[in-house]
Amino acid sequence: MCSSRLDKNHDHTDIKARKPTEETESDQPITIISILERVFERMISKGLKWFLESQNLLVEEQFGLRNSMSTSISLKRFVQDVKQGFNKTNTKKSTLPVLIDFQGAYFVQSGEASKLKMYGVRGNMLRWFGRFPAQRRVKVQWDQAESMQKQSKIGLPNGAVSSTVLFNIHINNLPKCLKKTEGRKVSMSVDNVVIWSSAKNNNKQQRTLEKFMYHSVEVLNSWATYSLRRCF
């Protein structure tokens, strides 16, 4: 039995990313919690992962942080598809990819509990993850100055065990949105997505391919705005 409550007054430390130090986006807060809390969270997260995998709820386009679904498999799948297009006799094709990296992916999420409920998660696990984003209080310390504690209401803590699992659930319906149009292929690895399509090597087909992929970006933008309500 797991309790639906856990102390989430986490300490945060800022790690400078490989960006100009004067930009606020260069600071990436990492959650630091006690060993007991981390063990407890890992147990609940492992149970959620087992449920998702045993019920085949995660789409086949999702790679990374999954058993037997490493990011190298995702890369091989894309490279193989490109090579097959080049090798076809008399019908050689070009492949146009769109590579996406979600910026600040963990910090803008909301609605995780609603999605978990749609997938059949119930009881203490649903209540715990439903309170996971909101029951955190954070503060900032700079040299000797220290801010007051503020409640964090949205987003997921970077460095928490559960964040990657919840993010996989967050983007799980994205391939369904993108693959409504035949010929569009998708592969995802946590917050990195590649969308690609192939067409014959002639000017007309290439222009069509460019429009096709531009439409993919529009679909992605629509999904980012209405990810909970569309394409589930």
N, C-alpha and C positions, 0 to 999 in steps of 0.2 A: 504494500500500500504506500502511496506517495502522497505527501501533503500538497495542497495547492498553494501554499504560501512558503516563501523563502526570502530571507533578508537580502535585498538587492541594493543596499547602499554601497555601491562598488566604488573603489578607487579607480581613477583613470590617469593614464600617463600619455603624453603626446609624443608621437614618433614622427620625426621629420621625413617626409617622402622625398623622392628625387625631383623636387620642384624648387623654384626660388623661395628662399627662406622668408622673404618679406610677405609672401602671400598666405592668407589664412587657410587656404585649401591645402597648404603643405602640411598642416598639423592633422595627424590621424590619431584620434583618441583610442587607446587600447584598454579594454576592461581588465582590471586586476581583481580577482576574487580569492577567497580562502580556498584551501585544499578541500575542505569538507563540502563547500558549496559546489566546487568544480566536479567532484566525484558524484554528488547528488544530481547535478545537471546532466552529466554524461550518462548516468543510468536512465534518466527520463528520455534524453535524446536518442539513446540506443534503442529504447522501446518504440519510439516513434518511427525511427528508420526501419526497424524490423516490420512494423505494421505496414508502412508504405510499400516496402519491397515484397512482402508476402502476399499483398493484395494486388500487386502489379499496378499501383496507382501512379507511379512516375513514368513519364513518357520515355520511349526508347531513344529520343534525341538528347537526353540528359546524360552527360558524362562528368567524371570528376567527383571525388569524395563518395563514390559508390563502389560496392564490391564487383569486381570483374568489369568495371566500366571506367577505365582510366582515361585521362585526357589524351594519351598517346593513341588510343583506339579511335577517338574522335578525329585526330589529325590524319591518321592513316585512311580513314573513311573519305575525307575530303580530297586528299592527294590521289587516291585510287580513282575517284570519280573524274578528276581532271585528266589523269592519264588515259582513262578509257575513252574520253572524248577526243583526245589527240590521236589515238591509235586506230580509230575506226576508219577502214578503207573507204575512200571516196565520199565520206560524210564527216570529215574532220570538224570538230566543234571547238568553239572557244568557251571558256567558263568565266563568268563575271561574279566575283564574290563581294559581299558587303560584310566588313568586320566591325563588330560592335563591342565596346567595353563600357558597361554601365558605370557612370561616375557617381560616387557616393551612394552606391547601391543599398547598403545596409541602413543608411540614415534617413531614407524617405519612405520606407515601407509602412504599410498600415493594413488592417483587415486580415491579419494572419489567422485569428480565431475563426472568422467566418469561413475562410477557405478550409481550415482543418475540419470544421463541422460538415462542410460539403463532402469531404472525403471519408466521413464516417468516424472521426475521432470524437470520443465522448468521455464523460466522467471527469476524474481528477486531472487527467492529462490535458483535456481541453481547457479546464479552468486554469491550470498552471500556465500553459502557453498563452492563454488569453490575457493573463495578467503580466506576462513576461516583459512586454515593452513598457507598460505603464508603472509597474512597481519598482522603478529604478530612480534613485536620486543621485545627481552628479554635482560636482563642484570643480572649479578650475583654480589651480595654484600656479602663480608666476613669481619666481623668486620668493620674496617674503610675503607677497600679497596673496590673499585667499578669498574666493567668492563665497557667497551663501549657497546652500544646497538648493537645487531646483529639480523638480520632478520632470523626468523624460517621458513624454507621452507617445511618441512615435519612433520608428526606426528600431534597429537591432544593435546590440552592443558588439563592436568589433573586438574579436578575441574570445567571445563566448562560444562554447561548444555548440549550442543550439542554433546559432545564427545561420550557419551554412545550410542546415537542414530546412529551416524555415524559408530561406531564400530560394532553395530548390522548389519548394511548394509554391512560392510566390510567382515564379516564372514558368511553372509547369504547363500552363495553358497557352503559352506563347506559340509553340509549334503549330497548334491547332489553328490559331489565327492566320499564321503565315502560309500554311499548306492548303488553305481553302482554294488557292489558285494552283492548278496542276503544273508541275515542272519546277516548283520552288522547293529547295531542300534546305534543311536546318540542322545545325549541330550546336549544342550548348555545353559549356563547361563553367559551372557556377555563374559568375557575372560576365563571362565572355561568350559572345554569340557570333556564329558565322552563317550567313544566308547566301546561297549561290544557286545559279541556274546556268544551263548550257544552251548554245544555239549554233547553227551552221555558220561557217566563215563566209558570209556575204553581207553587203552593206545593209540590206533590208532587215535581215535577221538580227544584225548587231544593234541597229536602232531600236528594234522591238525589245531586244534583251535589256538595253539601257532603260527603257521606259518601264519594263517589267520590274527591274530592281529598284528603280525610283519609287514605284508603287509599294515595294516591300518596306521602304523606309517610312512611308506614310502609314502603312498598317502598323508598324512598330510604334510609331508615335501615338496612334489611336489606342493601342494596347496599353502603353505606358500611362495613359490618362484614365482608361476604363478597365484596368486589368481584372478587377473583381467581378464586373458585370457582363463582360463580353467574352465570347469564345470559350466558355468553360465547358 
